[in-house]
């Protein structure tokens, strides 16, 4: 079972490089993408040696909603730890 992000102690920021498309037309995460867990003092960055992706599966401009799924791997030099997130998804109104 997955864990929910604790908004008090954790934050996740994705940075995409729009000028660096792969052969499928997708963007790459930059190494500045981070996950911080202040509860255990660990800071993570995207592992640039693995495939990390966010795939927008639905964009409804009329109803202003977006759905996406994601997979990525994060590494922490601080805590000598690796987090692998698979089959993630979100739905958001904008």
C-alpha positions in Angstrom: 0.0 0.0 0.0 1.3 3.5 -0.9 1.9 6.4 1.5 0.3 9.8 1.2 2.6 12.9 1.1 2.5 14.7 4.5 2.1 18.3 3.5 3.6 19.5 6.8 6.9 17.6 6.5 7.2 16.7 2.8 7.2 18.5 -0.5 7.8 17.4 -4.1 8.8 19.8 -6.9 9.1 18.6 -10.5 11.2 20.7 -13.0 10.9 19.8 -16.7 13.3 20.9 -19.4 11.1 22.0 -22.4 14.1 22.4 -24.7 15.3 18.8 -24.2 12.9 16.4 -25.9 13.5 12.7 -26.2 12.9 10.8 -29.4 9.2 10.2 -28.4 8.6 13.9 -28.0 8.6 13.8 -24.2 10.4 16.1 -21.8 13.1 15.1 -19.4 13.1 15.9 -15.7 15.9 18.2 -14.8 18.2 17.2 -11.9 16.6 20.1 -10.0 13.5 18.1 -9.4 13.3 17.4 -5.6 11.5 15.6 -2.9 12.2 16.8 0.7 11.2 14.8 3.8 12.0 17.1 6.7 10.7 14.6 9.2 13.7 12.3 8.6 16.0 15.1 7.2 16.4 13.5 3.7 16.6 15.5 0.5 16.1 13.6 -2.8 16.8 14.5 -6.4 15.7 12.7 -9.5 18.0 9.9 -10.6 19.1 11.1 -14.1 20.4 7.6 -14.9 16.8 6.2 -15.0 13.7 6.9 -17.1 11.5 9.4 -15.1 8.2 10.4 -16.7 4.9 12.2 -16.2 2.3 11.2 -18.8 -0.7 13.5 -19.2 -3.6 11.1 -19.9 -6.4 13.6 -20.0 -6.6 17.4 -20.5 -10.1 18.8 -20.4 -9.8 22.5 -21.2 -13.5 23.2 -21.0 -13.8 21.7 -17.5 -10.3 22.8 -16.5 -9.1 19.3 -15.3 -5.9 17.4 -15.9 -5.1 13.7 -15.2 -1.7 12.2 -15.4 0.3 9.2 -14.3 4.0 9.1 -13.3 7.0 6.9 -12.6 10.4 8.1 -11.3 13.3 7.3 -9.1 14.8 9.6 -6.5 18.2 9.4 -4.8 19.4 11.0 -1.6 23.1 11.7 -1.0 22.2 12.8 2.5 20.6 9.6 3.6 22.2 7.1 1.1 18.7 6.1 0.1 16.7 5.5 -3.1 13.0 5.9 -3.6 11.3 4.3 -6.6 7.8 5.6 -7.4 5.7 3.5 -9.8 2.1 3.7 -11.1 1.5 7.1 -9.5 -1.4 9.2 -10.7 -3.1 12.5 -10.0 -6.2 14.3 -11.1 -6.3 18.1 -10.6 -8.6 21.0 -11.4 -6.9 24.2 -12.5 
